[in-house]
Amino acid sequence: MNDEAEVIIVGGGMVGATLACLLGHEGLEVALVEETPPATASNDPDDAPPDLRVSSVNLASAELFQRAGAWEGMTRRRVCPFRGVLARDMSGAETRFDARETGHDWFGWFIENQVILAGLHEAVAELQSVRWVTPARPDAIATDSGGATLTLNDGSRLRGRLIIGADGAGSTVRQLAGIDTTGTDYGLRALVTNVVTELPQQDVTWQRFTPTGPQAFLPLPGHRASLVWYNDPDTVALLESLDDETLAGEIVDAFPEDLGGITAILGRASFPIRRQHAASYTASRLALVGDAAHAIHPLVGQGLNLGLQGVETLAGALLDARARGRDPGTAAVLAEYEHRHRPRALAMMVATDSFHRLFTREPGPLTRLASGVLRLADKVPVGRRQVMRHAMGLPLWNDGRG
Ligand SMILES: Cc1cc2nc3c(=O)[nH]c(=O)nc-3n(C[C@H](O)[C@H](O)[C@H](O)COP(=O)(O)OP(=O)(O)OC[C@H]3O[C@@H](n4cnc5c(N)ncnc54)[C@H](O)[C@@H]3O)c2cc1C
């Protein structure tokens, strides 16, 4: 027997859950299929251990979380607003960005992924039109002119107008739909450590480019920070195997002096760094969002923000179709999403790729060019403001909305 919903979203991560909330608020019946039961993060920051996965959330994403009804659930837990961004290379060339140059107090917020998920899942629980189907995974997809049927791993079936794959970079929905990907493995891993620092420096994030990859400081509430150290996989494996005291020493020796001392290491993990792009974001009665559609190098901290831009575009197209009394799962509605979002994702991929190739290399003519770019950007306020507005998710020119 088929169970009915208007829209079936596979993946209740940060992207899928945001989309479910936006659609659910407008009364669309949503089934949210997720293999891992919904997240919980304590209301009391002192209770929950810090999550190693941390995301920078820009102004546009924060606004979307507000519309999803999830922002209060995040800020009530723990978020770290920041107003400054500093990019530097080994020659000492640097560019400083300050959100106040754009008329805003904050550039964005660093938030643990578990806190983002807790806020979103709390918001989902308040919506009668969204229901969890968990733990569950898709086994097969069949579409016809009237809708789509998703067969789950327990043999049960869900029927809807549209299936949306928000199930991350390894998307099963994408595979079941036969959509290919192109991509690059950068041959790097990111070692992520949660640390307690001696110095308070909670309103700025900085990044230094080295020949083996960037080193980044992401502030968290209190004296805590998330440090990201990109390196070749063998070096990362070696660093990851060190005891806390030795690892802290290695970090302090390798990172810029701005870091100061480390009094504790609270956790560590490492992640492969890849770029991946789906050949199409849509198929018959099917759409892909977030990392299922596009995964980018995290060096500019924009992967989630880009995924949420796609969510806003897709939700807009679906809700607009519904308001006009049209079927939201038709090819014309889905084409509008792909047409608007794909060029943005492509531009972000080219930008992060160029950044990586320009800065992650041994000293030579290109690194001198990169140093020149950093110095120049620091001296040209108009260009710097445009870069900032883009990273903050704002229109490039102030259109009166901020
Ligand atoms: C080291 C690192 C640092 C990053 N830092 C930043 C940053 O600072 N800022 C930023 O914007 N982005 C950052 N990113 C990118 C960001 O984490 C991703 O873009 C984001 O997590 C994508 O969200 P998503 O919901 O699309 O996918 P995911 O987070 O992968 O979520 C997918 C969801 O689908 C579920 N799922 C998967 N398969 C199935 C299945 N078969 N059936 C049912 N459910 C399934 C999973 O359980 C999960 O809940 C970073 C990435 C890395 C690797």
The ligand as an SDF file (V2000), in Angstrom:
LIG
                    3D

 53 58  0  0  0  0  0  0  0  0999 V2000
   35.7620   19.9190    6.8320 C   0  0  0  0  0  0  0  0  0  0  0  0
   34.5270   20.6240    6.3090 C   0  0  0  0  0  0  0  0  0  0  0  0
   34.2330   21.9010    6.7550 C   0  0  0  0  0  0  0  0  0  0  0  0
   33.1000   22.5930    6.2720 C   0  0  0  0  0  0  0  0  0  0  0  0
   32.8760   23.8630    6.6980 N   0  0  0  0  0  0  0  0  0  0  0  0
   31.8270   24.5570    6.1950 C   0  0  0  0  0  0  0  0  0  0  0  0
   31.5550   25.9090    6.6110 C   0  0  0  0  0  0  0  0  0  0  0  0
   32.2500   26.4860    7.4400 O   0  0  0  0  0  0  0  0  0  0  0  0
   30.4860   26.5800    6.0570 N   0  0  0  0  0  0  0  0  0  0  0  0
   29.6860   25.9830    5.1110 C   0  0  0  0  0  0  0  0  0  0  0  0
   28.7540   26.6570    4.6120 O   0  0  0  0  0  0  0  0  0  0  0  0
   29.9040   24.6870    4.7150 N   0  0  0  0  0  0  0  0  0  0  0  0
   30.9430   23.9670    5.2270 C   0  0  0  0  0  0  0  0  0  0  0  0
   31.1630   22.6830    4.8370 N   0  0  0  0  0  0  0  0  0  0  0  0
   30.2290   22.0680    3.8860 C   0  0  0  0  0  0  0  0  0  0  0  0
   28.9550   21.6060    4.6030 C   0  0  0  0  0  0  0  0  0  0  0  0
   29.2800   20.7880    5.7090 O   0  0  0  0  0  0  0  0  0  0  0  0
   28.0830   20.8260    3.6260 C   0  0  0  0  0  0  0  0  0  0  0  0
   27.8960   21.6170    2.4610 O   0  0  0  0  0  0  0  0  0  0  0  0
   26.7250   20.5180    4.2700 C   0  0  0  0  0  0  0  0  0  0  0  0
   26.8880   19.6220    5.3460 O   0  0  0  0  0  0  0  0  0  0  0  0
   25.7760   19.8800    3.2490 C   0  0  0  0  0  0  0  0  0  0  0  0
   24.5480   19.6180    3.8930 O   0  0  0  0  0  0  0  0  0  0  0  0
   23.5560   18.5520    3.2800 P   0  0  0  0  0  0  0  0  0  0  0  0
   22.3600   18.5740    4.2010 O   0  0  0  0  0  0  0  0  0  0  0  0
   23.3830   18.7830    1.8340 O   0  0  0  0  0  0  0  0  0  0  0  0
   24.3120   17.1430    3.3990 O   0  0  0  0  0  0  0  0  0  0  0  0
   24.7150   16.3390    4.7000 P   0  0  0  0  0  0  0  0  0  0  0  0
   25.1550   17.2460    5.7830 O   0  0  0  0  0  0  0  0  0  0  0  0
   25.6920   15.3030    4.2300 O   0  0  0  0  0  0  0  0  0  0  0  0
   23.3540   15.6440    5.1690 O   0  0  0  0  0  0  0  0  0  0  0  0
   22.7900   14.5570    4.4670 C   0  0  0  0  0  0  0  0  0  0  0  0
   21.7100   13.9050    5.3290 C   0  0  0  0  0  0  0  0  0  0  0  0
   21.1300   12.8180    4.5980 O   0  0  0  0  0  0  0  0  0  0  0  0
   21.1330   11.6350    5.3920 C   0  0  0  0  0  0  0  0  0  0  0  0
   21.2980   10.5040    4.4650 N   0  0  0  0  0  0  0  0  0  0  0  0
   22.3850   10.2060    3.7340 C   0  0  0  0  0  0  0  0  0  0  0  0
   22.1550    9.1140    2.9830 N   0  0  0  0  0  0  0  0  0  0  0  0
   20.8810    8.7320    3.2540 C   0  0  0  0  0  0  0  0  0  0  0  0
   20.0670    7.6750    2.7970 C   0  0  0  0  0  0  0  0  0  0  0  0
   20.5100    6.7920    1.8840 N   0  0  0  0  0  0  0  0  0  0  0  0
   18.8110    7.5540    3.2840 N   0  0  0  0  0  0  0  0  0  0  0  0
   18.3300    8.4320    4.2030 C   0  0  0  0  0  0  0  0  0  0  0  0
   19.0630    9.4800    4.6850 N   0  0  0  0  0  0  0  0  0  0  0  0
   20.3240    9.6160    4.2020 C   0  0  0  0  0  0  0  0  0  0  0  0
   22.3060   11.8080    6.3480 C   0  0  0  0  0  0  0  0  0  0  0  0
   22.1030   11.0130    7.5350 O   0  0  0  0  0  0  0  0  0  0  0  0
   22.2350   13.3120    6.6330 C   0  0  0  0  0  0  0  0  0  0  0  0
   21.3390   13.6000    7.6790 O   0  0  0  0  0  0  0  0  0  0  0  0
   32.2660   21.9740    5.3130 C   0  0  0  0  0  0  0  0  0  0  0  0
   32.5500   20.6620    4.8700 C   0  0  0  0  0  0  0  0  0  0  0  0
   33.6690   19.9910    5.3620 C   0  0  0  0  0  0  0  0  0  0  0  0
   33.9840   18.5870    4.8500 C   0  0  0  0  0  0  0  0  0  0  0  0
  1  2  1  0
  2  3  1  0
  2 52  2  0
  3  4  2  0
  4  5  1  0
  4 50  1  0
  5  6  2  0
  6  7  1  0
  6 13  1  0
  7  8  2  0
  7  9  1  0
  9 10  1  0
 10 11  2  0
 10 12  1  0
 12 13  2  0
 13 14  1  0
 14 15  1  0
 14 50  1  0
 15 16  1  0
 16 17  1  0
 16 18  1  0
 18 19  1  0
 18 20  1  0
 20 21  1  0
 20 22  1  0
 22 23  1  0
 23 24  1  0
 24 25  2  0
 24 26  1  0
 24 27  1  0
 27 28  1  0
 28 29  2  0
 28 30  1  0
 28 31  1  0
 31 32  1  0
 32 33  1  0
 33 34  1  0
 33 48  1  0
 34 35  1  0
 35 36  1  0
 35 46  1  0
 36 37  1  0
 36 45  1  0
 37 38  2  0
 38 39  1  0
 39 40  1  0
 39 45  2  0
 40 41  1  0
 40 42  2  0
 42 43  1  0
 43 44  2  0
 44 45  1  0
 46 47  1  0
 46 48  1  0
 48 49  1  0
 50 51  2  0
 51 52  1  0
 52 53  1  0
M  END
$$$$
